[in-house]
Structures are given as C-alpha cells and as structure tokens.
Amino acid sequence: MMALAGFSITKTEGRVDSTEGLLRQRYPKLNYNFESVSGNADVLRIGYEFSASYFDSEAKNAKSIGELKLSGTVELKDTKEAVDGVVKRWNDNKTLPPEIAEMVLDNLNFRCGAAATLMAYSLGLIPPLVISKTKIEEKK
C-alpha cells in the first residue's frame, strides 16, 4: 500500500484582479492538475498544481477577481513493482489508480489549503478550504 513519503510546495502565486469585486466574491473554483508522474525504485513522484480561481458570481460571464496557485511534488513509497505499475498506467492513459488519486488529493486539500489560506487572507480572498474526504469511483 502506497504511503506518503514527502510533500513539497515549491512555487506560489497569488493575485487580485479586481479590488471592487472582493465584496462580491464567491467560494473559489478549485482545480487540481497532476503534471508529471515518475518513479525511482520504490518512490513515486507526482508533480502537481493546485489553483483556486475567484469570481464575482456563479454566472458563465462572471468577472475574475483573482487566483491562487501552488505547485510542487508529492512523494509516495511502495514496492518497485507497485511504483512501476502506477507509472505505466500514467504513461498509458494519464490516470492514477483511484486510491492513490484520493490520497494525493486529500493531501493537496489539507496542505495546499492551509498554505493558500494564509495567501488568501493577505489578499482579501476567501480561504480555499475543503473539509470533506475525497472519494473517486472509476467508470465501469
């Protein structure tokens, strides 16, 4: 079973596009991108970008208020065979096994959410906190 071995945030960005819009901001739209997946013996490395985009309404033509972005790497440890299997799956179809994706997303929500909360506070944005646990089901 994969276990968390390391987590880093190596880049942060934050901006406010509209100070007038801060009064009308809505909870941010969160996006998670797994940008790279690689393995080295028994360590799986997943490069990620976490972003929170802020708008002044829920409408399709909503005006952007600002954005927070954090990126870095998550490291998981398991057997070489398990790591190789995940890397092969990623290379074949750009997906992670649900249990690994859930673990990584939960860690991104917790760690990036905490760091982004401090950034959001300094910019006057709503904290991008997710309190629930992630559950992913594969299509059958």
C-alpha positions in Angstrom: 0.0 0.0 0.0 1.4 3.4 -1.0 2.4 5.6 1.9 3.1 9.3 1.9 6.9 9.8 1.9 7.2 13.6 1.2 5.3 16.7 0.2 6.7 20.0 -1.1 5.3 23.3 -2.2 7.9 24.8 -4.5 6.1 27.7 -6.1 3.3 30.0 -5.0 1.4 32.8 -6.9 -1.4 35.0 -5.8 -3.1 37.9 -7.5 -6.2 40.1 -7.2 -7.6 41.3 -10.5 -10.5 43.5 -9.1 -10.5 45.1 -5.6 -14.1 46.2 -6.2 -15.0 42.5 -6.8 -13.7 41.4 -3.4 -17.0 42.4 -1.9 -18.9 40.1 -4.3 -16.5 37.1 -4.4 -17.8 33.6 -4.3 -16.2 30.4 -2.9 -13.3 29.7 -5.3 -13.4 27.1 -8.1 -10.6 24.6 -7.2 -8.6 22.8 -9.8 -6.0 20.1 -9.4 -3.6 19.1 -12.1 -1.2 16.2 -12.0 1.5 17.5 -14.3 4.0 14.6 -14.1 4.3 11.1 -12.6 7.6 9.4 -12.4 9.2 6.6 -10.3 12.7 5.9 -9.0 12.9 2.4 -7.4 10.3 2.4 -4.6 9.4 6.1 -4.7 6.6 7.6 -6.8 6.8 11.3 -7.6 3.8 13.3 -8.6 4.2 16.9 -9.8 1.0 18.9 -9.1 -0.5 22.3 -9.5 -3.3 23.4 -7.2 -5.3 26.5 -8.1 -8.2 28.5 -6.6 -10.0 30.9 -9.0 -12.2 33.6 -7.7 -15.2 35.2 -9.5 -17.8 37.8 -8.6 -20.8 35.5 -9.3 -21.7 32.0 -10.4 -22.8 33.2 -13.9 -21.0 32.0 -17.0 -19.9 35.6 -17.7 -18.6 36.1 -14.2 -15.7 38.5 -13.8 -12.4 37.2 -12.5 -11.5 38.6 -9.1 -8.2 36.7 -8.5 -6.4 33.5 -8.3 -4.1 31.5 -6.1 -1.7 28.8 -7.5 0.6 26.4 -5.6 2.8 23.7 -7.2 5.2 21.1 -6.1 5.7 17.4 -5.6 4.1 14.6 -3.6 6.2 11.5 -3.0 4.8 8.1 -2.2 6.6 5.0 -1.2 5.8 1.4 -2.0 7.4 -1.6 -3.8 9.3 -1.0 -7.0 6.7 -3.2 -8.8 3.8 -1.0 -7.5 5.6 2.2 -8.4 6.3 0.9 -11.9 2.7 -0.1 -12.3 1.4 3.4 -11.5 4.0 5.0 -13.8 2.9 2.6 -16.6 -0.8 3.4 -16.1 0.1 7.2 -16.1 2.1 6.9 -19.3 -0.6 4.8 -21.0 -3.7 6.9 -20.2 -2.8 9.8 -17.8 -4.8 8.4 -14.9 -3.8 7.3 -11.4 -5.4 4.4 -9.5 -8.4 5.8 -7.5 -6.9 5.0 -4.1 -3.7 6.9 -5.0 -5.5 9.8 -6.5 -7.7 10.1 -3.4 -4.6 10.1 -1.1 -2.9 12.7 -3.2 -6.0 14.9 -3.4 -6.6 14.7 0.3 -3.0 15.8 1.0 -3.3 18.6 -1.6 -6.6 19.8 0.1 -5.0 19.8 3.5 -1.6 21.1 2.8 -2.2 23.5 -0.1 -5.5 24.6 1.5 -3.6 25.6 4.7 -0.9 27.4 2.8 -3.3 29.1 0.4 -5.5 30.2 3.4 -2.6 32.4 4.5 -2.1 33.7 1.0 -5.9 34.3 0.6 -6.0 36.2 3.9 -3.3 38.6 2.9 -5.1 39.3 -0.4 -8.6 39.6 1.0 -9.8 36.4 -0.7 -12.0 33.6 0.8 -9.8 30.7 2.1 -9.9 27.7 -0.3 -10.6 25.1 2.4 -12.0 21.6 1.6 -13.2 19.8 4.7 -14.6 16.6 3.2 -12.6 13.5 2.3 -12.1 12.7 -1.4 -13.8 9.6 -2.9 -13.2 8.6 -6.5 -15.0 5.9 -8.4 -13.8 4.5 -11.7 -16.2 4.3 -14.6 -17.3 0.7 -15.2 
